[in-house]
């Protein structure tokens, strides 16, 4: 249990309209008196603090340039606490925090960061600034994520951050624990890590054999990450069948295959002359030392995601799905399969790339690209199985 005592001139306590035991404490605090110990109680906040954003710059500018206007322009700090009481004799609000999973700073991380900076090096006149405090008590644990989402309006909290707060990514985190890239995955907004969990879910989703087959391909997944998170959330809440649980069981294989496709594609002749984006080529200076996080390697070049996704999704043809129920396995080794079919996969991609005016993002949305790549892997597997059957005679 940690207790914070905050000097105030006025305090209001409001019961929840629902008649529950929950209540809300409201008060204003002089910037100099804001307890900086609250900084260590930010685990319930779904957003990481990023002091390099325009949001932070605007908060800091008001606090330093127009401190007397800070109270009315800033949304303040919102805290979930075990207890909040007013000590009338000492004119102090007493805030008690106990469980870091449900207590702490729900909203206002950027505001608190700016206050910390000002307290450390106070500019002239900043002492005139006050900040608004709103403290909830008695809130159910499962409501914390919803409250956080509702309060974060100046910079919308993305769905992946809220799902992380609810603990729904725990299965994925457990499956990837110990991998070299495990700590490189960003599960929260503004988290300074190179791999977005939404990208990981998109790599997994192209292998969803409940939804896609040889006639229906996941063309709509390219560039539509929030829809994936929403579907993941529905499944985690028990509203959908457990597809992602099956996919997560093979997450390391899928992620390493994704990087292996990029690595092997870069070995093909003439690949460097193609554009990776509007103003750069695959082997442009900017793309040197491109990090393949899932293989823990660096390569000379960067293959467009619009190329990678149809090629990756093609390996759905190599999946034994729900055999037995709830399982996912490979028909043959992916590395050998990729080596054998990569030249043909690249021919498919190059054809669509040139047809689509050399725009990689259009390849990623092309139903033809997805179909041709899938058929290439499918035919390679058939030839492999035919050769194996012939040798067995």
C-alpha positions in Angstrom: 0.0 0.0 0.0 1.3 3.5 -0.9 -0.3 6.7 0.5 -0.1 10.1 -1.1 -1.1 13.2 0.8 -1.9 16.2 -1.4 -2.5 19.8 -0.2 -5.7 21.2 -1.6 -8.1 24.1 -0.9 -11.3 22.3 -1.9 -12.5 18.7 -2.2 -15.7 17.2 -3.5 -16.8 13.6 -3.2 -19.6 12.2 -5.4 -21.3 8.8 -5.1 -21.9 6.8 -8.3 -25.4 7.3 -9.6 -25.8 3.5 -9.8 -26.0 3.4 -6.0 -22.9 1.2 -5.8 -20.2 1.7 -3.1 -18.0 3.4 -5.7 -17.3 7.1 -5.5 -15.5 9.9 -7.2 -13.2 12.5 -5.6 -12.7 15.8 -7.4 -10.1 18.5 -6.6 -7.4 20.7 -8.0 -3.7 20.7 -7.1 -1.0 23.2 -7.5 1.6 21.9 -9.9 4.3 22.1 -7.2 2.3 19.8 -5.0 1.6 17.0 -7.4 3.2 13.8 -6.0 5.7 12.5 -8.5 5.5 9.1 -6.9 2.4 8.6 -9.1 4.8 8.1 -12.0 5.5 4.5 -10.8 1.8 3.7 -10.8 1.1 3.8 -14.6 0.6 0.1 -15.3 -3.2 0.5 -15.6 -2.6 3.1 -18.4 -2.9 1.5 -21.8 -0.7 4.1 -23.4 3.0 4.5 -23.1 4.2 8.1 -22.6 6.0 9.6 -25.6 7.5 13.0 -25.0 8.3 13.4 -28.7 4.6 13.8 -29.7 2.7 17.0 -30.5 0.3 16.1 -27.7 3.2 16.3 -25.2 4.5 19.5 -26.8 1.2 21.2 -26.5 0.8 20.2 -22.8 4.3 21.4 -21.9 3.9 24.7 -23.9 0.7 25.6 -22.0 2.3 24.6 -18.6 5.3 26.8 -19.2 4.0 29.6 -21.4 0.5 30.1 -20.0 0.5 28.4 -16.6 -2.6 30.3 -15.4 -4.5 28.7 -18.3 -3.4 25.2 -17.7 -6.2 24.1 -15.4 -8.9 25.0 -17.9 -7.1 23.6 -21.0 -5.9 20.3 -19.6 -8.0 17.3 -18.9 -5.9 16.5 -15.8 -5.1 13.3 -14.0 -7.5 10.4 -13.6 -6.6 7.8 -10.9 -8.1 4.5 -9.8 -7.5 4.2 -6.0 -8.3 1.9 -3.1 -9.3 4.9 -1.0 -9.6 8.6 -1.3 -10.4 10.8 1.7 -10.2 14.5 2.7 -8.3 15.4 5.9 -10.2 18.6 6.8 -7.8 19.6 9.6 -4.7 19.4 7.4 -6.5 20.4 4.2 -5.1 17.4 2.4 -6.5 14.7 0.2 -5.3 11.3 1.2 -5.0 8.8 -1.8 -4.2 5.1 -1.1 -3.1 2.8 -3.8 -2.6 -1.0 -3.3 -2.9 -3.2 -6.3 -0.9 -2.2 -9.4 -3.2 -4.2 -11.7 -6.2 -2.0 -10.9 -4.9 1.1 -9.1 -2.9 4.0 -10.5 -2.9 6.6 -13.2 -5.5 5.6 -15.7 -5.2 8.8 -17.8 -2.9 11.7 -17.9 0.5 10.2 -18.3 1.7 12.9 -20.7 0.4 15.6 -18.3 2.3 14.0 -15.4 5.4 13.8 -17.5 5.2 17.5 -18.3 4.7 18.3 -14.6 7.7 16.2 -13.6 9.8 18.1 -16.1 8.6 21.5 -14.8 9.1 20.4 -11.2 12.7 19.5 -12.0 13.4 22.8 -13.7 10.6 25.2 -12.9 10.4 28.1 -15.4 9.3 31.5 -14.1 5.6 31.7 -13.3 4.9 28.0 -13.6 3.8 28.0 -9.9 0.6 29.6 -11.0 -0.5 26.4 -12.7 -3.1 24.0 -11.2 -4.1 20.5 -12.5 -7.4 18.8 -12.1 -7.5 15.4 -10.2 -10.3 12.9 -10.6 -10.0 9.8 -8.4 -12.2 6.7 -8.7 -12.6 4.2 -5.9 -14.5 0.9 -5.8 -14.3 0.3 -9.5 -14.4 -3.3 -10.6 -11.2 -4.6 -12.1 -12.8 -5.6 -15.5 -14.0 -2.0 -15.9 -10.6 -0.4 -15.8 -9.8 -1.0 -19.5 -13.2 0.5 -20.5 -12.7 3.6 -18.3 -9.2 4.0 -19.8 -10.5 3.8 -23.3 -13.3 6.2 -22.7 -11.0 8.8 -21.1 -8.3 8.8 -23.8 -9.9 11.2 -26.3 -7.2 13.7 -27.2 -5.2 10.9 -28.8 -7.4 7.9 -29.3 -6.2 4.8 -27.6 -6.0 2.0 -30.1 -7.7 -1.3 -29.5 -4.5 -3.2 -29.1 -3.6 -1.2 -26.1 -6.9 -1.9 -24.4 -6.7 -5.6 -25.2 -3.3 -5.7 -23.7 -4.6 -4.1 -20.5 -7.3 -6.8 -20.2 -4.6 -9.5 -20.5 -5.9 -11.0 -23.7 -2.4 -11.1 -25.3 -1.1 -13.3 -22.5 -1.3 -16.5 -24.6 0.7 -14.9 -27.4 3.2 -13.5 -24.9 3.6 -16.9 -23.3 4.1 -18.7 -26.6 6.8 -16.2 -27.7 8.5 -16.1 -24.3 12.2 -16.8 -24.7 12.4 -15.8 -28.3 15.0 -13.2 -29.2 12.2 -10.8 -30.4 9.8 -11.3 -27.5 10.8 -8.0 -25.9 10.7 -6.1 -29.2 6.9 -6.4 -29.6 4.8 -3.3 -28.8 1.5 -4.3 -27.2 0.6 -0.7 -26.1 0.3 2.6 -27.9 3.5 4.8 -28.0 5.6 1.8 -26.8 9.0 2.3 -28.3 9.5 -1.2 -29.8 10.0 -2.1 -33.4 7.4 -4.8 -33.8 3.7 -4.0 -33.7 1.5 -6.8 -32.3 -1.1 -5.9 -34.9 1.4 -6.9 -37.6 2.0 -10.2 -35.8 -1.8 -10.9 -35.8 -2.0 -10.2 -39.5 0.8 -12.7 -40.2 -1.1 -15.3 -38.2 -4.5 -14.5 -39.6 -3.5 -15.4 -43.2 -3.3 -19.0 -42.0 -6.9 -19.1 -40.8 -8.2 -22.1 -42.6 -11.6 -21.7 -41.0 -12.1 -18.6 -43.0 -9.9 -19.0 -46.1 -9.3 -21.8 -48.6 -8.1 -22.3 -52.1 -10.9 -20.2 -53.5 -11.1 -17.5 -50.8 -8.0 -15.5 -49.9 -7.3 -12.9 -47.2 -6.9 -9.9 -49.5 -8.9 -7.7 -47.1 -6.3 -8.1 -44.3 -3.7 -6.0 -46.0 -3.6 -2.6 -44.2 -6.6 -3.2 -42.0 -5.1 -3.9 -38.6 -7.7 -2.6 -36.3 -10.3 -5.0 -37.7 -8.0 -7.9 -36.8 -7.6 -6.6 -33.2 -11.4 -6.3 -32.9 -11.9 -9.9 -34.1 -9.2 -11.1 -31.7 -11.0 -9.2 -28.9 -14.3 -10.9 -29.7 -12.7 -14.3 -29.6 -10.9 -13.5 -26.4 -14.3 -12.6 -24.9 -15.7 -15.9 -26.0 -17.9 -14.5 -28.8 -16.0 -16.3 -31.6 -14.6 -19.7 -32.1 -11.0 -20.2 -30.9 -9.2 -19.6 -34.2 -6.5 -17.4 -32.8 -5.6 -19.9 -30.1 -4.9 -22.4 -32.8 -2.8 -19.9 -34.8 -0.9 -18.8 -31.8 0.3 -22.4 -31.3 2.3 -22.0 -34.5 3.2 -18.3 -34.1 7.0 -18.8 -34.0 7.0 -20.9 -37.2 4.8 -18.4 -39.0 6.9 -15.4 -37.9 10.2 -17.1 -38.8 8.7 -18.1 -42.2 7.7 -14.4 -42.8 11.3 -13.3 -42.3 12.7 -16.3 -44.3 10.6 -15.2 -47.3 12.1 -11.7 -47.1 15.6 -13.0 -46.7 15.4 -15.5 -49.5 13.7 -13.1 -51.9 16.6 -10.7 -51.5 18.9 -13.4 -52.9 17.1 -13.4 -56.2 18.7 -11.9 -59.3 17.6 -8.3 -60.2 15.3 -7.9 -57.2 17.1 -4.7 -56.2 15.9 -2.8 -59.2 12.2 -2.9 -58.0 10.7 -0.2 -55.9 9.9 -0.9 -52.2 7.9 2.3 -52.0 7.0 5.5 -53.8 10.5 7.0 -53.7 12.9 4.1 -52.8 14.1 0.8 -54.2 14.4 -2.5 -52.4 18.2 -2.0 -52.0 18.2 1.7 -51.5 20.7 3.1 -49.0 17.8 3.6 -46.5 17.1 -0.1 -46.6 20.6 -1.4 -45.9 21.0 -3.3 -42.6 17.3 -4.0 -42.5 16.6 -6.0 -39.4 14.6 -9.3 -39.6 13.5 -9.4 -36.0 12.1 -13.0 -36.1 15.3 -14.5 -37.5 17.5 -12.1 -35.5 19.5 -11.2 -38.6 20.2 -8.1 -40.7 19.9 -8.1 -44.5 20.8 -5.7 -47.3 17.4 -4.7 -48.6 13.8 -4.4 -47.6 11.1 -6.4 -49.5 7.7 -4.5 -49.6 5.0 -5.9 -47.3 2.7 -5.9 -50.2 4.9 -8.6 -51.7 5.5 -10.6 -48.5 1.8 -11.0 -47.5 0.6 -12.9 -50.6 3.7 -15.1 -50.5 3.3 -15.8 -46.8 -0.5 -16.5 -47.1 0.3 -19.0 -49.9 1.8 -21.4 -47.3 -1.7 -21.9 -46.0 -1.7 -24.6 -48.6 0.9 -26.4 -46.5 -1.3 -26.6 -43.4 -3.0 -29.6 -41.8 -5.9 -27.7 -40.1 -7.9 -29.1 -37.2 -6.4 -32.6 -37.7 -7.0 -33.5 -34.9 -9.5 -30.8 -33.7 -7.9 -27.7 -32.2 -4.5 -28.4 -33.9 -2.3 -26.9 -36.6 0.6 -28.7 -38.3 2.6 -28.5 -41.5 2.5 -31.0 -44.3 6.1 -30.6 -45.2 9.1 -28.6 -44.0 8.6 -24.9 -44.8 12.2 -24.0 -45.5 12.6 -26.7 -48.1 9.2 -25.9 -49.6 10.2 -22.2 -49.9 13.5 -22.9 -51.5 11.8 -25.0 -54.2 8.9 -22.6 -55.0 10.4 -19.2 -54.4 11.4 -18.4 -58.0 7.9 -19.1 -59.2 6.4 -17.1 -56.3 8.5 -14.2 -57.3 7.4 -14.5 -60.9 3.8 -14.2 -59.7 4.6 -11.2 -57.6 6.6 -9.5 -60.3 3.8 -10.0 -62.9 1.2 -8.4 -60.6 3.7 -5.6 -59.5 4.2 -4.6 -63.2 0.5 -4.9 -64.0 -0.3 -2.6 -61.0 2.0 0.2 -62.2 4.8 -0.9 -59.9 2.9 -0.1 -56.7 3.7 -2.8 -54.0 0.7 -1.9 -51.9 -1.6 -2.8 -54.8 0.0 -6.2 -55.0 -0.9 -6.8 -51.4 -4.6 -6.0 -52.2 -4.6 -8.0 -55.5 -6.8 -11.1 -55.4 -4.9 -12.4 -58.4 -1.6 -12.2 -56.5 -2.9 -14.1 -53.6 -4.4 -16.8 -55.8 -1.4 -17.3 -58.0 1.0 -17.5 -55.0 -1.3 -20.0 -53.3 -1.6 -22.2 -56.4 2.2 -22.1 -56.7 2.7 -23.5 -53.2 -0.1 -25.9 -53.7 1.3 -27.3 -56.9 4.8 -27.6 -55.4 3.4 -29.7 -52.6 1.6 -31.9 -55.0 4.8 -32.5 -57.0 6.7 -33.2 -53.8 4.1 -35.7 -52.7 4.0 -37.4 -56.1 7.8 -37.8 -56.0 7.6 -39.2 -52.5 4.9 -41.7 -53.6 7.0 -42.7 -56.6 10.1 -43.4 -54.5 8.0 -45.4 -52.1 7.0 -47.9 -54.8 
